[in-house]
Amino acid sequence: MKRIVWWGLLGLVVLVLALRVAGGEMRSPFADLQGFGVWFAAFLTLAIVSFLYNDNPIYRFAEHLFVGVSAAYWMVMGFWSTLVPNLLGKLWPSLTARWFMPGLAEQARDPLWFLYLIPLAFGILLLTRLLPKGGHLSRWALAFILGTTAGLRLIAYLTADFMGQVQATLVSVAGYTPALTPGGAGVFSFERMFWDLVAVVAILSALSYFYFSKAHTGAFGRFSRLGIWVLMVTFGAGFGYTVMGRVALLVGRVEFLLADWLSVL
């Protein structure tokens, strides 16, 4: 019975859409390529949203299409933006300029071109994972990639994020803003002093929650419980910010359906 109801609703929706297209209130999917693209994008949007009701073949089709197109797109982008100019263009510039990128014709061969044989060898080792035997050779390339990426990201994180947060916590609680120009007068603000004190107390209380060398009892226990509140507020703000971003994406898709597809806005 439920399936009959859903098929009936689907037929009613198709009938309403057909009447709107026939009346010129909506763009026809067969009028031009742009119209077909709008209808196909609307179909994919509704197919993804249909998962809110239940898993179904239409949702799986849209999901597989999205994953496949994304993988193919990034593979092509990686080939033309990374592999061709940074590897083939360094090893064989004349051949690359003739068959792939004519803009490389003016570049001379790198004197250290033989060093690029190392990433070429690692790339070939990665492909050995597809072989029935010898797949363990790809671990050397994976280990190098993961180790190098972890080391570079660690340094970048410590420099930009960790040290930046530490520097941001080193605030003055005097509420005084020094002059920006030599000889100028500084500015004192009770509001800044208040918020600087709040920041210092919040940081110390949050750090005290993770200090386990002393029992969380008495005044120290109450202070560490304040740190729990600080952490919960921080997590809640981060989660709320993430939800706002997702809601903004949803609003964009709803606006697309109502304005570009249904033409009711």
Buried (B, 14 or more C-beta within 10 A) or exposed (E): EEEEEEEEEEEEEEEEBEEBBEEEEBBEBEEEEEBBEBBEBBBBBBBBBBBEEEEEEBBEEBBEEEEEEEEEEEEEEEEEEEBBBEBBBBBBBEEBBEEBBEEBEEBEEEEEEEEBEEBBEBEEBBEBBEEEEEEEBBEBBEEBEEEEEEEEEEEEEEEEEEEEEEEEEEBEBEBEEEEEEEEEEEEEEEEBBEBBEEBBBBBBBBEBBEEEEEEBEEEEEEBBBBBEEBBEEEEEEEEEEEEEEEEEEEEEBEEBBEEBBBEEE
